[in-house]
Amino acid sequence: MVKFKLKKEIGLFEAVLYGVGIILGAGIYALVGLGAGVAGNALWISFLIGAIIAAFTGFSYAELSSMYPKEAAEFVYTSHAFRSKWLPFAVQWIMLFAVIIAAGTVALGFAGYFSFMFGGSLLLTALFLIALMSLVNYIGIKESARYNDISTMIEAFGLVAIIALGAYFMKSNSISPSTSLFESPAGIGGIFAATTIVYFAFIGFENLVNISEEAKNAQKIIPKALLISLAISSLIYILVSISAVGVLGPEQLSKSNAPLAEVAERVVPNSSFALSLIALFATSNTVLILLIVASRLLYGLSSNNLLPPIFSAIGKRGTPFISVITIGALAGLSLLIGNINKLAHLVDLSIFAVYIFINLSLIILRYREPLAKRTFKSPLNIGNFPVLALLGILLNLGMFYFFDFRTFIYGILLFTAGIAAYFAFNLGKKSTS
């Protein structure tokens, strides 16, 4: 039998476009107002810190993916590093629920813009969107690369429009933001606290490493594409935050359910409807993608015999319908946790926890599997020790200080539930065998 391999056709430009496409998303549309309420005019620094966190951990993902390119998943990385099953399962479990709660977070962002345009209950609108996108997920719609590029361009167009409108407004009104760019009502603590909110906008960057096998020279292209795409996305986020704060001010921005739409409205009357339509498209598309990813994660855990086999059942539409229904229901239930602020905090806490294990896995595998084939290595090493991975661990651990106690309780409950689910299922398998 002929064994086919992936074609190495992706160059630097294509890799950068892909990276920008998966980083830019609905988070900035939904959370820029909440971040401004905490960091004030210095919100742009919060995005800069987020970019640094993403870069450090991104290099760890890149190297690990080059070692296990066909199974680039948190469970696989941590399984090789820790040589156990329950801990990697718990890490993957946290990532699964981070994606589920992220869907709820973005759904509330959608509801905010929808309410701004048409009125209605935020909760009911978010629930309706999750149900509708779950139906689409069940039907089995396939998003082509062309559709993904189009959606990215539409989302990016909205952000570029905000940057342009903000620059025009500040120039017309002789506003110079440079004198107040470092002002934060809560000082440096407020800036870091805002990062725990706005980091949501960076989630997804790690998927760039999944195209390593298809890059012409992955060892050089993937790290460059990672840094360039993060730099481009970070620059857009920074300029959007400066424009938004400059037009509305952090206090008014923080009170809005549709922050970027109100920014557009302030500069160009009656333009908020068009910007809100873009935001609705961006948020609904992101919810669909998150629901698809979460249902496939649940399916993967089940098909690998780590959860009951019912979740890997495939329906007539060729989709894991039990997983699709379960994920949709859990995303809807996540709305009961609280408002968009609480949900975003829980997502980011979970992501930071996963990042710690990813960076730690790279450090362990540098010594446990030093001769393993690596398409590329994380830069800045002392001997065999990856310095950026250590900095990633320290920075993610440091971010924990800025989360509130209740968010930690939710996180601990998620982690405990994962461990309980793993041992309950495995003990059940042993008792029936």
N, C-alpha and C positions, 0 to 999 in steps of 0.2 A: 504494500500500500504506500502511495506517495504521501509524504509528510510535508504539509505546507507550512510556511513560516510567514509572519507578518512582514510586509514590505516596508523597508526603511525609506520613506518618501517625505517625511516631515522635516522641513528646514527650520531655521531660527525664526523667520517671519511667521510661519504657520503656528509654531509652538507659542510664540508671544501672543498671537491673536487668540489662540485657544485659552491661554492663561488669563488674559484680560477678560475673556468671555465668561469664565467660570468664577472669577473673583467679583466682577461687577454684578450686582444683583439688587434685590429688593431691600436689603438691610438699610442702605443709606436713605432710601425714600421713607422708611418707617421710623428710624431711630435717631435721625439727626437732631430732631427737636429735643428728645429726652437727653441726649448727650450735651446739648447746649445748655440745658437747665442745670447741669452739674458742673461742667467745665467752663462755662461762660465763653468769652471771646477766645480763650485758649483751646477750644475744641480741636483745632487742627493738630495740636500736639498729641492729643489722645489718639488720633488716627495715625500719627507718626510712630507712636509707641506700638500700636497694633501692627503696623507694617514690620517693625523690628522683630516682634514675637513671631509673626508669620514666617519671616525670612530664616530665623534660627531653626525653627522646627521644620520648615520646608526642605532644608538641606538634608535633615535626617530622613524625612520621607523619601527624598530622591535617592539616597544611597540604599536604603532598605528596599525600595522598589527595584533597584538595579540588581539586587541579590535574589529577589523573589518576584520577578516581573509578571508572572502569570497569576499570582495570588496576592496582589498588592492590597492587603487588608490588615487592619489593626490586630485581628486575631492571629494571623499568620506570623506577623513580626514578633509579637510578644510570646507566641508559642515557641518559636525558635530561641528566643532570648532566655525565657524563664523555664522552659521545658516542663511546663505543667499545662493543665487545661482549664482549671477553674478560674485562675487569675486572668488569662487571656479572654476567656468567656466574659468575665465581669467587665473588662475594658471594652470589648465589643458591644456588650449590653449597654454601657454608658453612652457609647457613640450612637447606638440605635435610638435610644431615647432622646439624645440630643437632637437628632434629626427629626424625630416625631414632634418634639416641643418646638423646634424651629419652624415646622410647618404651622403650628398654632400661632406662633409669634408673627409670622408673615401674614397669616390669615387676618389677624387683628389689624395689621398695617393696611391690608386691603380694605377692611371694614372702615377704617378711619377715613380713607379717601372716598370710599363709596358714600359714607355718611355725609361727608363734606359736600358731595354733589347732589345726593338724593334724599338724605336723611335716613332714619331707621336705626334699629338697635345694632350696636357694634357686635355683641355676642351672637345674635341670630344671623347676622350677615356673615360673620366668620364661620359659623357652623354650616351655613348653606354652601359657602365656597368649598369647605373641606369635603362636604358630601358630593358636590358636583365634580370636583377634581378626583375624588376617589372613584366615581363612576367612570370618568375618562381613563383612570388608571386601570380599572377592571376591563374596559373595552379593549385595551391593548394598543393604544395609539403609539406610533413610533415617531419620535422627533428626529428628523433628519439633521445633518450638519448644516444644511442651508437654513432650516428653520431656526436652529440655534444661533446662527450668525445674524439672522434678521432680528431675532429677539434681543440679542446683545446690542445691536446697532440702535434699536429703538430705545432701550434703557439708557445707553450711553448718550444718545441724542438729548434725552431729557436732562441729564446731568450737565452736559456741555451748555445747554440752553440756560440753566440756572447760573452757571459760571459767567456766561456772557451778559445775562440780565443783571447780575450782581455788579459786575464791572461797570456796566452802563449807568446803573443807579448811583453807585458811589462816586463815579466821575461827575455825573450831572449834579449831584448834591454836595460836591466838594468834600466827600467823606474819605479820610485817610485811615484805613484799618491798621496801618503799621504801628501807630502809637498805642494801640490797645490789644495787640495780638497775644500778649502774655498775661492779660488780666483774667484771673479766675477767682470767683467768689470764695472758693474753699482752698485756694492755693494749689500746691503741687498734689496734695491729696485728692482734690477735686478732679484734677486732670487724669490721674490714674483711675479714680472711681469711674469717670466717664469712659475710659478704655474698656472697663468691664461691661459696658453697654454697647458701645459702637463696634467692638471687635467682631460682633455678629456679621458685619459687612464683609469681613475677610474670609469667612468660613467657605470652604470649597477649594481653596488654593491648592491643597494637597493632591487634588485629582490630576494636576498637571503631570505628576510623575508617572501616571499610568500610561503615558504614551511613549515611554522610554524605548520600548522595543521597536517603535515605528519611526524613531528619529534617526537621521542619517549619521550623526555623530553624537550620541546621547551624552557621552562624557563631557563634552563641551557645550552642546546646545541646551540641554535641560537646565543646568545651573544658570546659564545666561538668561534663558527664557523665564526662569523662575524670578530672578532678580529684576529683569526688565518689566515683566508683567506686573509684579508687585509695585515697582516704582511708578509705572503709568497709573495703575489703579489708585495708589496712595496719593499721587499728585492730584488726580481728579477729586478724590475724597477731600483732600486738604483745601483745594480751591472751592469746592462746593460748600464746605463748612464756613470758610471765610466769607463767601458771597451771601450765604443764608443768614449768618449772624450780622453781617454788615447791613443787610436790607431790613430785617425784622427786629434784630436785637435778640440776645439769648433768652430774655424773659418771655417775650411774646412767642418766640419760636417754640419754647418748651411747652406752651399751653395749647398748641395746635394739634389736631388730629391728622391734618394734612399739611405738614410744615412746608414742603417744597412748593405745593400748590399756592399757598398763601404768599410765599416769596414771589412767585411769578405774578400773582394778582396785584401785589404792591407796586411792582415795576410797570406792568402792562395790564390795565384793567380788562377784565373779561378773558384773561389768558389762563386762569386757573383751571378752567374746564379741560382745556387741551392737555395741560400738565397732569391733571388728575387721571385722564384717560391713559396716559403713558404709565403712570404709577399703578393703575389698575392692571394693565397688561403685565407689567414687571412683577407685581406681587402675586397675581394669580398663576403666572407661569412658574414662578419660584415654588409656590405651594405644590403644584403638580410634580415638579422635579423632586422635591423633598419627599413627597408621598411615594413616588416610584422608588427612590433610593431606599427608603425605610422598609418598604414591603419586600424588596429584594434582599436586604440585610436579614430580615426575619426568615425569609425563604432559605437563604444560605445557611443560617444557623441550624435550621430544621433539616435541610438536605445533608448536612454534615453530621447528623445524628446528635446534635447538641440540644435540641428542643424537640417536642413531640412532632411526629411525622405529618400531622394534619396540616401544619403550616407550609409544607412543601407540596401540597396538593395542587395540581394544575387543572384549571377548568376548561370549558369548551373554547373560550376565547384565547387560550394559550397563555394565560396569566395565572399567578398563584393567588386565586380568588380569596381563599381564607386569610392569607396574609394581608391582602389588599383591604378586606373588610375590617380586620383586626387593627391595622395601622390607622385607617380612617377613624375608627371608633376611639382609639387612644389619642389621636390628634385632637378630636373633638373634646374629649375629657380633659385634655391638658389646658383647655381654656378656663377650666374651673380653678386652676391654680391661682389665677389673678390676672392683672392687667398685662399689657405688652412689656412693661418695664420688668416685672417679676419673671416673666417667661424668658426674656432676652438674657437676664442675669443667670438663670438656671442653665440655659443653653451654653453660655460662655464659660461658666464654672465647669460644666461637664467637658467641654472641649479642652480647656486648659489642663484638666486632669488627664485626659487621654494623651495630650501632647507630652506630658511628663513621662508617661510610660513609653511613648515612641522614642523620645530622646534617650531615655535610659536603656531601651532595647538596643539602640545603635552602639552605645558605649560598651555594653556587655558583649555584643556580637563582634566588636573589634578585637576582643581578646579570646572569645570562645570559638569564633570561626575566622581567624586572621587570614587564612588562605582561600576563603570563599571568593568566588568570582564576583567582582564588583565592576559594573559598567562605569561608574564614577564614584568618587569619594567626596564627602563633605570637606570643604577647605579648612584651613587653619587648624593644623594638628600638631601636637607635641608628641613625637614618636608615633605611637598608634592611637593616642588619645584624642578624640574629637572635641576640641574646645568649644565650638559653637553648640554642640549638643548639651554640654554642661551649662553654658550660658542660657540655653533654652529652658533647661530644668529650673535654674535659679530664677529666671524671669517669670516663668509660669507659676512657680511657688510663691513668688513675691506678690503676684496679682491676687492671690487668695486673700491677702490682708484687706483688700478693698471690697470684698463681698460681705453682705450682711449675714447675720447668724441664721435667719430663716432659710436663706438660699442654701447654706451648708446643710441644714437639716433635710431639705428636699433632696440634695445631692447624696447624702448618706443613705437616705431611704431607698433611692434608686439603686445605689451600689449594693446595699443589703438585699434588696429584692432580686437582683441579678444572681448573687451568690446562692440565695435560697432556691431560686428557680433551677439553677444548675444542679445542685445537690439533690433536690426533690426529684428531678427527672432521672438523674443517674442512679439514685437509690431505687427508684421505681423500676428501672431497667434491670438492675441486679436481682430484685426480688421476683421478677417474672421470668428470669432466665434460668 
